[in-house]
Amino acid sequence: ELPFSLHAILQTSCADSKQINPSSPAQYFHVLRRQIHRPYAKPLIVMSPKYLLHHRACRSPLDDMGPNTFFRRTIVEHGPGDNLRSRQYELNPCDKIRRLVFCSGKFFYDMYHARSARKVRDIAFVRIEQLAPFPFDRIARILLIYPNAECVWAQEEPKNMGAYMYVLPRFMTAQKKLNPDHALRDLKYIGRPPSASPATGLYRLHVEETKELLEAILGSK
């Protein structure tokens, strides 16, 4: 029996399983295909929510499931695997990005829609699709692409239930081991505070909290 929260799953079973949080249909397709065709057996934990099954923006072009395509451990905007690349307006050049927001799962879409409504151009999102084993090499490479950006981890879960406490030490290790000649960048947390409950009991309050999170993520300089 698996623990309830994402944080607990990551902390207790990441050594002997693959843990995926796919954010597009193509990613879901590729991770299942990869699992079937691998020559060894290893448990696969998929943490994608039902919400994405009916969210209008969560769709993939057929080209993302065609020849020479595969599961992407991370997705960078306008890059391979980005299912919204045809709908996005132009962001600033990579060296002009002010904030680089790392996230995982469906919260990406909330941030994407909020940013589109505001026409913010100096904030970019990175989706971590595979949480375990952690994509150290991909994180290190992405940080080199955005050399001047402040790094932020955004999640809708309380701090003690999401992936932040799992990601933070691995984020720092990726820099120390793979980018030793570059200054370390911290990973700032933006999300709900620690809580004994995964969410408030009032939907209205939940919506207000989400708006506050989006304001903190996309707010002024």
C-alpha positions in Angstrom: 0.0 0.0 0.0 1.4 3.4 -1.1 1.5 6.4 1.2 -1.1 9.1 0.6 0.8 12.2 -0.3 3.2 12.8 -3.2 6.0 13.8 -0.7 5.6 10.5 1.2 5.6 8.4 -2.0 8.8 10.1 -3.2 10.5 9.7 0.1 9.6 6.0 0.7 9.7 4.3 -2.7 11.9 6.3 -5.1 14.8 3.9 -4.9 13.1 0.9 -6.5 10.5 2.5 -8.8 10.0 5.1 -11.5 7.7 7.9 -10.6 6.1 9.9 -13.3 3.8 12.9 -13.3 2.9 13.3 -17.0 1.3 16.6 -18.1 0.3 15.7 -21.7 -1.3 12.8 -23.5 1.9 12.2 -25.5 3.9 11.9 -22.4 1.4 9.4 -20.9 1.6 7.4 -24.1 5.4 7.3 -24.2 5.8 6.4 -20.6 3.5 3.4 -20.9 5.2 2.3 -24.1 8.6 2.7 -22.5 7.5 0.6 -19.6 6.2 -2.2 -21.9 9.3 -2.4 -24.1 12.0 -2.2 -21.4 13.9 -5.4 -21.0 13.8 -5.3 -17.2 10.9 -5.1 -14.6 10.7 -2.1 -12.4 7.5 -0.6 -10.8 6.0 2.5 -12.5 4.0 4.9 -10.4 2.0 7.4 -12.5 0.7 10.4 -10.5 -1.3 12.1 -13.2 -4.7 13.5 -11.9 -8.1 12.9 -13.5 -8.4 16.7 -14.0 -6.2 16.5 -17.0 -8.4 13.9 -18.7 -10.9 16.7 -19.5 -8.9 19.9 -19.4 -9.2 21.4 -22.9 -5.6 22.6 -23.1 -4.2 19.2 -22.2 -3.9 17.7 -25.6 -1.0 16.7 -27.8 -0.5 16.8 -31.6 -0.1 13.4 -33.3 3.5 14.4 -34.3 4.4 14.1 -30.6 3.6 10.4 -30.7 5.1 9.7 -34.1 8.5 8.3 -35.2 11.6 9.5 -33.4 9.6 10.7 -30.4 10.0 9.5 -26.8 9.2 10.3 -23.2 10.7 13.6 -22.0 11.9 13.7 -18.4 11.6 17.4 -18.5 9.8 19.8 -20.8 11.1 23.3 -21.5 8.8 25.8 -23.2 8.9 25.9 -27.0 11.1 22.8 -26.8 10.5 19.1 -27.8 7.4 17.7 -26.0 5.8 21.0 -25.3 2.2 20.4 -26.2 1.3 24.1 -26.0 4.1 25.4 -28.2 1.8 26.3 -31.1 -0.5 28.3 -28.8 2.1 30.4 -27.0 3.1 34.0 -27.6 6.8 34.7 -27.9 8.7 34.9 -24.6 11.9 36.9 -24.0 15.2 35.4 -25.1 16.6 32.9 -22.6 19.1 35.3 -21.2 16.3 37.8 -20.6 14.1 35.5 -18.6 13.7 36.9 -15.1 12.2 33.9 -13.3 12.4 30.2 -14.1 9.5 28.3 -12.5 10.0 24.6 -12.0 6.8 22.5 -11.4 5.3 19.1 -11.9 1.8 18.0 -12.9 -1.4 19.9 -13.5 -0.5 23.1 -11.7 1.5 24.0 -14.9 -1.8 24.7 -16.7 -3.0 27.1 -14.0 0.2 29.0 -14.2 0.2 28.9 -18.0 -3.4 30.4 -18.3 -2.6 33.0 -15.7 0.6 34.1 -17.5 -1.2 34.2 -20.9 -3.9 36.4 -19.5 -1.3 38.9 -18.2 1.0 38.6 -21.3 4.0 38.1 -19.0 7.1 37.5 -21.2 10.0 37.3 -18.7 8.8 34.1 -16.8 9.4 30.6 -18.2 8.1 27.3 -16.9 9.9 24.0 -16.7 7.9 20.8 -16.2 9.6 17.9 -14.4 7.8 14.9 -15.8 10.0 12.2 -14.2 10.6 12.8 -10.5 12.3 9.5 -9.8 15.0 8.7 -10.8 15.6 12.4 -10.7 16.8 14.0 -14.0 20.0 15.6 -12.7 21.5 16.0 -16.1 18.5 17.7 -17.6 18.2 20.2 -14.7 21.9 21.1 -15.0 21.5 21.7 -18.7 18.4 23.8 -18.3 20.1 26.1 -15.8 22.8 26.8 -18.4 20.2 27.8 -20.9 18.7 30.4 -18.5 21.8 31.9 -17.0 20.2 35.0 -15.4 16.9 33.6 -14.1 15.8 33.3 -10.5 14.8 29.7 -9.8 11.5 28.9 -8.2 9.6 25.7 -7.3 5.8 26.2 -7.6 3.3 23.7 -6.3 -0.4 23.8 -5.2 0.1 21.3 -2.4 1.1 22.2 1.2 4.9 22.4 1.6 5.0 19.1 3.5 3.0 17.2 0.9 4.3 18.2 -2.5 7.6 17.5 -4.2 9.6 20.5 -3.0 11.4 18.9 -0.1 12.3 16.0 -2.4 13.4 18.2 -5.3 15.4 20.8 -3.4 18.5 18.7 -2.4 18.6 17.1 -5.8 18.4 20.5 -7.5 21.4 21.7 -5.5 23.3 18.4 -6.2 22.7 18.8 -10.0 24.5 22.2 -9.9 27.3 21.1 -7.6 28.2 18.0 -9.6 27.4 18.9 -13.1 27.8 22.7 -13.2 30.8 23.1 -10.8 32.1 26.2 -12.6 28.9 28.2 -12.2 27.5 30.0 -9.1 24.9 28.0 -7.1 21.3 29.2 -7.5 18.8 28.6 -4.7 15.4 27.1 -5.4 12.8 29.4 -3.9 9.5 27.9 -2.7 6.1 29.3 -3.7 3.2 27.2 -2.5 0.9 26.6 0.4 2.4 26.5 3.9 2.8 23.2 5.8 -0.6 21.8 6.7 -2.1 18.6 8.3 -4.7 18.6 5.6 -4.1 18.4 1.9 -6.6 21.2 1.2 -9.0 23.5 2.8 -12.6 22.4 3.3 -14.1 25.4 1.5 -13.9 25.7 -2.3 -14.1 29.5 -2.2 -11.1 29.6 0.1 -9.2 27.1 -2.1 -9.8 29.4 -5.1 -8.6 32.4 -3.2 -5.4 30.6 -2.1 -4.7 29.6 -5.7 -5.1 33.2 -6.8 -2.6 34.3 -4.2 -0.1 31.6 -5.4 -0.4 32.7 -9.0 0.1 36.3 -7.9 3.2 35.3 -6.0 4.5 33.4 -9.1 3.7 36.0 -11.7 3.9 39.1 -9.6 5.9 42.3 -10.2 9.7 42.3 -10.0 
